[in-house]
Amino acid sequence: MSPPRPIAIKLRQRSRLLSLSYADGSVHELPFEYLRVFSPSAEVWGHGQAEPNLIGGKREVGVTAAEPIGQYAIRLRFDDGHDTGLYSWDVLHDLAMNHERYWATYLERLAALNMSRDSDIVKLAALPKKHYPAKP
């Protein structure tokens, strides 16, 4: 079964929310910050990582545009210059359905590394642990 496609998508700039309305009457409002830190981009997810890279300092991030990509996705353009994530209907639905769980995990990871939603300083421990220096 394919994911539901929103019938209306609205950027609510003042409240920093993306509002998704569906044919069944459901409405999901996703904060811009949440969408930015869970962007389906290589910057956030790397290449095949099970967990996203931890990105802090996006509490006040804005979205300047939501552009349709064919019939399957939107591209969000963030005011911090990020615009490489394509949010398919499946990705948006997953982010909406799992918002509370994903957000709680994100906040726990930030706290564990003493990172902040207000500072974009990345701790080395937040980076993927795939690369090891060559032995001499």
Backbone as ProteinMPNN parsed JSONL, in Angstrom:
{"seq_chain_A": "MSPPRPIAIKLRQRSRLLSLSYADGSVHELPFEYLRVFSPSAEVWGHGQAEPNLIGGKREVGVTAAEPIGQYAIRLRFDDGHDTGLYSWDVLHDLAMNHERYWATYLERLAALNMSRDSDIVKLAALPKKHYPAKP", "coords_chain_A": {"N_chain_A": [[0.848, -1.182, 0.0], [0.588, 2.184, -0.861], [1.927, 5.194, 0.59], [-0.164, 7.695, 2.135], [-0.997, 10.594, 0.26], [-0.55, 14.009, 0.84], [-3.284, 16.308, 0.734], [-3.205, 18.953, 1.018], [-0.611, 21.259, 1.616], [0.919, 23.392, 3.789], [2.985, 26.112, 4.589], [3.572, 27.399, 7.644], [4.728, 30.128, 8.616], [5.025, 31.892, 10.852], [4.589, 30.269, 13.115], [6.437, 28.385, 12.556], [5.915, 25.871, 11.294], [5.165, 23.013, 9.261], [2.291, 22.238, 7.729], [0.349, 19.449, 7.096], [-2.331, 18.212, 5.355], [-4.694, 15.603, 5.035], [-6.76, 13.397, 3.007], [-8.415, 11.864, 4.623], [-9.116, 13.544, 6.616], [-7.256, 13.979, 8.577], [-4.706, 15.974, 10.078], [-1.385, 16.961, 10.198], [1.133, 18.636, 11.927], [4.304, 19.63, 11.503], [7.245, 20.668, 13.031], [9.604, 23.033, 11.716], [12.252, 22.806, 12.601], [12.384, 20.106, 13.394], [11.924, 18.854, 10.905], [14.231, 19.711, 9.609], [16.401, 18.571, 11.078], [15.9, 15.925, 10.647], [16.127, 15.632, 7.958], [15.852, 14.0, 4.817], [18.456, 13.645, 3.616], [21.81, 13.244, 2.304], [23.596, 14.646, 3.886], [22.482, 14.49, 6.431], [21.779, 11.749, 6.763], [23.933, 10.382, 5.765], [25.402, 7.732, 3.943], [23.559, 5.193, 3.881], [23.42, 4.885, 6.649], [22.183, 3.752, 9.82], [21.251, 5.452, 11.715], [20.564, 8.928, 11.97], [22.985, 11.587, 11.33], [23.868, 13.67, 14.004], [22.518, 16.781, 14.404], [22.752, 19.942, 15.642], [21.579, 23.156, 16.887], [19.402, 24.175, 15.393], [17.038, 25.29, 16.217], [15.764, 27.738, 15.54], [15.488, 27.607, 12.805], [14.249, 28.365, 9.555], [11.852, 27.818, 6.901], [12.01, 28.561, 3.594], [10.794, 27.879, 1.24], [8.596, 25.444, -0.216], [8.794, 23.137, -2.553], [7.184, 21.395, -5.164], [8.1, 18.113, -6.239], [7.789, 16.41, -8.911], [5.175, 14.0, -8.734], [5.555, 12.905, -6.289], [6.961, 13.96, -4.101], [8.277, 16.671, -2.003], [10.529, 19.438, -2.004], [12.151, 20.995, 0.558], [13.273, 24.199, 1.231], [15.533, 25.479, 3.328], [16.299, 28.215, 5.524], [18.917, 28.178, 6.343], [20.401, 27.442, 4.244], [20.263, 24.772, 3.553], [19.02, 22.449, 1.253], [18.826, 19.979, 0.072], [17.406, 17.698, 0.687], [14.872, 15.476, -0.319], [11.591, 15.223, 0.378], [9.684, 12.642, 0.328], [6.297, 11.389, -0.044], [6.081, 9.161, 1.538], [8.228, 9.481, 3.354], [7.434, 11.884, 4.652], [5.032, 11.004, 5.806], [5.978, 9.004, 7.53], [7.6, 10.597, 9.232], [5.586, 12.149, 10.371], [3.938, 10.22, 11.655], [5.659, 9.15, 13.523], [6.614, 11.197, 15.052], [6.714, 11.985, 17.868], [8.272, 9.917, 19.04], [10.665, 9.93, 17.467], [11.512, 12.55, 17.972], [11.912, 12.571, 20.748], [14.043, 10.758, 20.956], [15.988, 12.16, 19.519], [16.348, 14.426, 21.195], [17.355, 13.135, 23.472], [19.783, 12.136, 22.456], [21.096, 14.566, 21.86], [21.368, 15.608, 24.477], [22.968, 13.634, 25.662], [25.404, 14.098, 24.466], [25.95, 16.596, 25.242], [25.087, 18.622, 23.556], [23.36, 21.3, 21.826], [20.152, 22.639, 20.97], [20.344, 25.187, 20.215], [22.907, 25.767, 19.415], [25.175, 25.115, 16.828], [27.455, 23.641, 17.066], [29.268, 20.8, 16.438], [29.85, 17.832, 18.083], [32.601, 15.606, 18.169], [31.92, 13.01, 18.901], [29.385, 12.77, 17.909], [29.555, 12.179, 15.281], [29.521, 9.719, 12.609], [30.891, 6.485, 13.286], [32.475, 5.097, 11.442], [34.889, 5.433, 10.139], [38.283, 4.87, 10.461], [41.576, 5.788, 11.421], [44.401, 4.978, 9.395], [46.657, 2.373, 10.289], [50.056, 2.829, 11.294]], "CA_chain_A": [[0.0, 0.0, 0.0], [1.392, 3.405, -0.94], [1.634, 6.138, 1.666], [-1.116, 8.727, 1.732], [-0.459, 11.843, -0.273], [-1.276, 15.152, 1.409], [-4.126, 17.062, -0.204], [-2.804, 20.351, 1.201], [0.641, 21.484, 2.334], [1.031, 24.819, 4.085], [4.075, 26.594, 5.431], [3.095, 28.352, 8.638], [5.992, 30.79, 8.935], [5.056, 32.479, 12.199], [4.723, 29.184, 14.095], [7.509, 27.5, 12.062], [5.339, 24.536, 11.13], [4.671, 22.541, 7.971], [0.995, 21.612, 7.967], [-0.022, 18.461, 6.087], [-3.725, 17.781, 5.466], [-4.949, 14.387, 4.272], [-8.14, 13.177, 2.582], [-9.198, 11.271, 5.72], [-9.392, 14.602, 7.582], [-6.161, 14.154, 9.53], [-3.77, 17.073, 9.855], [-0.147, 16.831, 10.969], [1.947, 19.838, 11.905], [5.682, 19.257, 11.805], [8.112, 21.831, 13.196], [10.704, 23.182, 10.762], [13.463, 22.27, 13.223], [12.277, 18.641, 13.296], [12.131, 18.493, 9.5], [15.63, 19.977, 9.244], [17.333, 17.619, 11.686], [15.603, 14.602, 10.09], [16.1, 15.76, 6.5], [16.256, 12.772, 4.126], [19.579, 14.017, 2.756], [23.087, 12.602, 2.631], [24.203, 15.395, 4.986], [21.92, 14.0, 7.689], [21.756, 10.286, 6.841], [25.125, 9.743, 5.213], [25.08, 6.771, 2.883], [23.169, 3.913, 4.434], [23.496, 4.835, 8.111], [20.949, 3.368, 10.505], [20.851, 6.57, 12.556], [21.014, 10.179, 11.332], [24.0, 12.414, 11.975], [23.257, 14.557, 14.976], [22.657, 18.174, 14.009], [22.207, 20.853, 16.642], [21.527, 24.559, 16.517], [18.397, 24.466, 14.362], [15.773, 25.678, 16.852], [15.137, 28.875, 14.86], [15.565, 27.469, 11.352], [13.025, 28.64, 8.809], [11.697, 27.225, 5.571], [11.698, 29.644, 2.666], [9.961, 27.375, 0.143], [8.276, 24.017, -0.353], [8.617, 22.983, -3.996], [6.8, 20.035, -5.568], [9.012, 17.324, -7.06], [6.906, 15.443, -9.564], [3.962, 13.656, -7.991], [5.934, 12.001, -5.202], [7.746, 14.556, -3.016], [8.53, 18.112, -1.981], [11.854, 19.868, -1.554], [12.08, 22.129, 1.464], [14.445, 25.071, 1.216], [15.693, 26.046, 4.664], [17.023, 29.486, 5.494], [20.339, 27.968, 6.632], [21.019, 27.029, 2.994], [20.043, 23.351, 3.269], [17.893, 22.225, 0.327], [19.093, 18.765, -0.695], [16.533, 16.584, 1.053], [13.57, 15.347, -0.979], [10.65, 14.638, 1.318], [8.649, 11.875, -0.371], [5.076, 11.24, 0.77], [6.393, 8.119, 2.511], [9.071, 10.092, 4.387], [6.603, 12.811, 5.434], [4.079, 10.219, 6.601], [6.765, 8.392, 8.595], [7.956, 11.649, 10.185], [4.363, 12.546, 11.084], [3.458, 9.131, 12.504], [6.65, 8.827, 14.549], [7.148, 12.47, 15.523], [7.038, 11.991, 19.297], [9.364, 8.977, 19.307], [11.892, 10.433, 16.845], [11.938, 13.782, 18.635], [12.433, 12.201, 22.064], [15.362, 10.157, 20.733], [16.875, 13.261, 19.129], [16.664, 15.216, 22.392], [18.213, 12.3, 24.314], [21.115, 12.118, 21.843], [21.694, 15.887, 22.097], [21.73, 15.714, 25.887], [24.067, 12.708, 25.951], [26.645, 14.67, 23.941], [26.007, 17.982, 25.699], [24.865, 19.501, 22.413], [22.244, 22.204, 22.038], [19.284, 23.015, 19.853], [20.655, 26.575, 19.904], [24.272, 25.881, 18.931], [25.426, 24.098, 15.802], [28.751, 23.01, 17.272], [29.143, 19.35, 16.361], [30.82, 17.09, 18.884], [33.167, 14.486, 17.417], [31.196, 11.789, 19.244], [28.129, 12.739, 17.173], [29.826, 11.764, 13.909], [29.53, 8.26, 12.436], [32.139, 5.852, 13.714], [32.848, 4.156, 10.399], [36.225, 5.682, 9.607], [39.379, 4.73, 11.404], [42.845, 6.154, 10.781], [45.244, 3.851, 8.996], [47.725, 2.065, 11.234], [51.366, 3.098, 10.691]], "C_chain_A": [[0.893, 1.244, 0.0], [0.993, 4.362, 0.182], [0.614, 7.167, 1.205], [-0.404, 9.977, 1.25], [-1.245, 13.003, 0.344], [-2.113, 15.847, 0.33], [-3.844, 18.556, -0.084], [-1.534, 20.4, 2.039], [0.783, 22.979, 2.527], [2.245, 25.083, 4.953], [3.496, 27.641, 6.372], [4.33, 29.026, 9.242], [6.063, 31.275, 10.381], [5.269, 31.398, 13.26], [5.795, 28.169, 13.711], [7.046, 26.053, 11.971], [5.005, 24.27, 9.67], [3.39, 21.782, 8.286], [0.638, 20.709, 6.788], [-1.454, 18.018, 6.339], [-3.945, 16.599, 4.535], [-6.438, 14.207, 4.005], [-9.009, 12.597, 3.697], [-9.526, 12.285, 6.811], [-8.268, 14.828, 8.587], [-5.262, 15.306, 9.09], [-2.57, 16.842, 10.762], [0.633, 18.123, 10.811], [3.343, 19.487, 12.405], [6.553, 20.507, 11.901], [9.248, 21.85, 12.172], [11.987, 22.572, 11.324], [13.491, 20.745, 13.094], [12.54, 18.176, 11.868], [13.578, 18.687, 9.077], [16.569, 18.921, 9.807], [17.075, 16.181, 11.239], [15.479, 14.657, 8.568], [16.562, 14.454, 5.848], [17.382, 13.029, 3.132], [20.83, 13.262, 3.177], [23.785, 13.329, 3.777], [23.749, 14.835, 6.335], [22.083, 12.486, 7.812], [23.011, 9.609, 6.317], [24.717, 8.839, 4.063], [24.817, 5.418, 3.521], [23.288, 3.784, 5.942], [22.145, 4.442, 8.692], [20.387, 4.521, 11.328], [21.355, 7.86, 11.922], [22.179, 10.812, 12.076], [23.273, 13.382, 12.892], [23.567, 15.996, 14.612], [21.987, 19.04, 15.068], [22.061, 22.248, 16.061], [20.474, 24.943, 15.504], [17.053, 24.899, 14.938], [15.031, 26.766, 16.067], [15.169, 28.769, 13.335], [14.203, 27.748, 10.719], [13.013, 27.877, 7.505], [11.252, 28.35, 4.646], [10.801, 29.191, 1.526], [9.739, 25.877, 0.279], [7.921, 23.823, -1.823], [8.214, 21.562, -4.341], [7.875, 19.404, -6.441], [8.153, 16.218, -7.675], [5.63, 15.247, -8.767], [4.272, 12.875, -6.722], [6.616, 12.666, -4.008], [7.696, 16.078, -3.061], [9.982, 18.32, -1.558], [11.621, 21.074, -0.657], [13.384, 22.9, 1.376], [14.486, 25.789, 2.57], [16.531, 27.313, 4.596], [18.48, 29.372, 5.936], [21.09, 27.461, 5.4], [20.783, 25.57, 2.631], [18.828, 23.199, 2.342], [18.052, 20.922, -0.455], [18.201, 17.582, -0.339], [15.227, 16.609, 0.277], [12.648, 14.567, -0.049], [9.534, 13.952, 0.54], [7.424, 11.787, 0.533], [5.321, 10.195, 1.86], [7.214, 8.688, 3.669], [8.242, 11.026, 5.265], [5.628, 12.063, 6.337], [4.801, 9.568, 7.779], [7.149, 9.427, 9.653], [6.746, 12.091, 11.001], [3.932, 11.473, 12.081], [4.398, 8.85, 13.686], [7.272, 10.065, 15.196], [7.587, 12.413, 16.987], [8.242, 11.108, 19.605], [10.684, 9.482, 18.735], [12.42, 11.654, 17.582], [12.534, 13.48, 20.003], [13.837, 11.603, 21.941], [16.38, 11.228, 20.368], [17.296, 14.067, 20.354], [17.575, 14.442, 23.341], [19.647, 12.275, 23.766], [21.826, 13.456, 22.041], [22.201, 15.994, 23.529], [22.934, 14.832, 26.215], [25.412, 13.266, 25.495], [26.828, 16.133, 24.331], [25.941, 18.951, 24.526], [23.581, 20.277, 22.646], [21.424, 22.4, 20.772], [19.601, 24.439, 19.394], [22.064, 26.788, 19.37], [24.536, 24.765, 17.936], [26.819, 23.486, 15.916], [28.554, 21.506, 17.315], [30.248, 18.712, 17.194], [31.33, 15.919, 18.048], [32.417, 13.193, 17.693], [29.885, 11.671, 18.481], [28.317, 12.26, 15.742], [29.83, 10.245, 13.803], [30.907, 7.683, 12.777], [32.612, 4.812, 12.709], [34.3, 4.268, 9.981], [37.269, 5.61, 10.707], [40.671, 5.118, 10.712], [43.65, 4.895, 10.454], [46.333, 3.636, 10.032], [49.07, 2.282, 10.551], [52.106, 1.826, 10.317]], "O_chain_A": [[1.842, 1.332, 0.779], [-0.141, 4.337, 0.66], [0.537, 7.478, 0.016], [0.646, 10.36, 1.767], [-2.475, 12.975, 0.364], [-1.702, 15.955, -0.825], [-4.197, 19.334, -0.971], [-1.396, 19.687, 3.032], [0.77, 23.745, 1.564], [2.501, 24.371, 5.924], [2.984, 28.665, 5.921], [4.893, 28.562, 10.233], [7.075, 31.076, 11.052], [6.043, 31.592, 14.198], [6.039, 27.209, 14.442], [7.686, 25.14, 12.492], [4.614, 25.175, 8.934], [3.408, 20.798, 9.026], [0.626, 21.144, 5.637], [-1.764, 17.504, 7.414], [-3.46, 16.58, 3.404], [-7.276, 14.792, 4.693], [-10.22, 12.819, 3.711], [-10.143, 11.936, 7.818], [-8.325, 15.775, 9.37], [-5.086, 15.568, 7.9], [-2.723, 16.56, 11.95], [0.78, 18.642, 9.705], [3.537, 19.102, 13.558], [6.598, 21.311, 10.969], [9.785, 20.802, 11.81], [12.724, 21.899, 10.604], [14.515, 20.169, 12.726], [13.286, 17.223, 11.645], [14.098, 17.913, 8.273], [17.441, 18.426, 9.093], [17.927, 15.312, 11.425], [14.803, 13.824, 7.965], [17.555, 13.866, 6.278], [17.279, 12.679, 1.956], [20.895, 12.711, 4.276], [24.493, 12.698, 4.563], [24.546, 14.722, 7.266], [22.486, 11.995, 8.867], [23.141, 8.389, 6.414], [23.798, 9.151, 3.306], [25.725, 4.602, 3.682], [23.26, 2.669, 6.464], [21.097, 4.759, 8.129], [19.189, 4.565, 11.608], [22.464, 7.888, 11.389], [22.351, 10.614, 13.278], [22.18, 13.852, 12.573], [24.731, 16.389, 14.521], [20.799, 18.885, 15.351], [22.379, 22.49, 14.897], [20.633, 25.949, 14.813], [16.041, 24.88, 14.236], [13.807, 26.717, 15.945], [14.901, 29.754, 12.647], [13.156, 27.411, 11.273], [14.037, 27.356, 7.062], [10.24, 29.007, 4.891], [10.12, 30.01, 0.908], [10.575, 25.147, 0.812], [6.878, 24.286, -2.284], [8.835, 20.613, -3.861], [8.484, 20.073, -7.276], [7.84, 15.221, -7.024], [5.077, 16.191, -8.203], [3.384, 12.256, -6.136], [6.835, 12.006, -2.992], [7.166, 16.686, -3.991], [10.574, 17.499, -0.857], [10.979, 22.046, -1.054], [14.467, 22.319, 1.438], [13.608, 26.583, 2.906], [17.375, 27.462, 3.712], [19.208, 30.364, 5.909], [22.262, 27.095, 5.487], [21.075, 25.166, 1.506], [17.757, 23.745, 2.607], [17.474, 20.776, -1.533], [18.248, 16.556, -1.019], [14.552, 17.637, 0.217], [12.897, 13.404, 0.267], [8.561, 14.591, 0.14], [7.503, 12.074, 1.728], [4.822, 10.333, 2.977], [6.925, 8.408, 4.833], [8.336, 10.967, 6.491], [5.423, 12.441, 7.49], [4.294, 9.578, 8.9], [7.032, 9.157, 10.848], [6.87, 12.377, 12.192], [3.598, 11.784, 13.225], [3.959, 8.364, 14.728], [8.333, 9.983, 15.814], [8.724, 12.763, 17.302], [9.134, 11.511, 20.352], [11.706, 9.469, 19.421], [13.625, 11.786, 17.796], [13.55, 14.065, 20.381], [14.716, 11.915, 22.743], [17.511, 11.203, 20.854], [18.48, 14.357, 20.526], [18.471, 15.026, 23.949], [20.607, 12.382, 24.529], [23.016, 13.487, 22.353], [23.332, 16.42, 23.764], [23.819, 15.244, 26.964], [26.447, 12.941, 26.077], [27.721, 16.82, 23.835], [26.64, 19.964, 24.499], [22.808, 19.958, 23.549], [21.941, 22.335, 19.657], [19.18, 24.854, 18.315], [22.386, 27.885, 18.914], [24.168, 23.613, 18.166], [27.308, 22.878, 14.964], [27.777, 20.993, 18.12], [31.429, 19.018, 17.025], [30.565, 15.311, 17.3], [32.292, 12.357, 16.799], [29.32, 10.58, 18.406], [27.337, 11.964, 15.058], [30.108, 9.553, 14.782], [31.938, 8.324, 12.576], [33.101, 3.753, 13.099], [34.885, 3.291, 9.513], [37.126, 6.233, 11.759], [40.853, 4.812, 9.533], [43.576, 3.888, 11.158], [46.87, 4.595, 10.587], [49.226, 1.964, 9.372], [53.221, 1.89, 9.8]]}, "name": "protein", "num_of_chains": 1, "seq": "MSPPRPIAIKLRQRSRLLSLSYADGSVHELPFEYLRVFSPSAEVWGHGQAEPNLIGGKREVGVTAAEPIGQYAIRLRFDDGHDTGLYSWDVLHDLAMNHERYWATYLERLAALNMSRDSDIVKLAALPKKHYPAKP"}
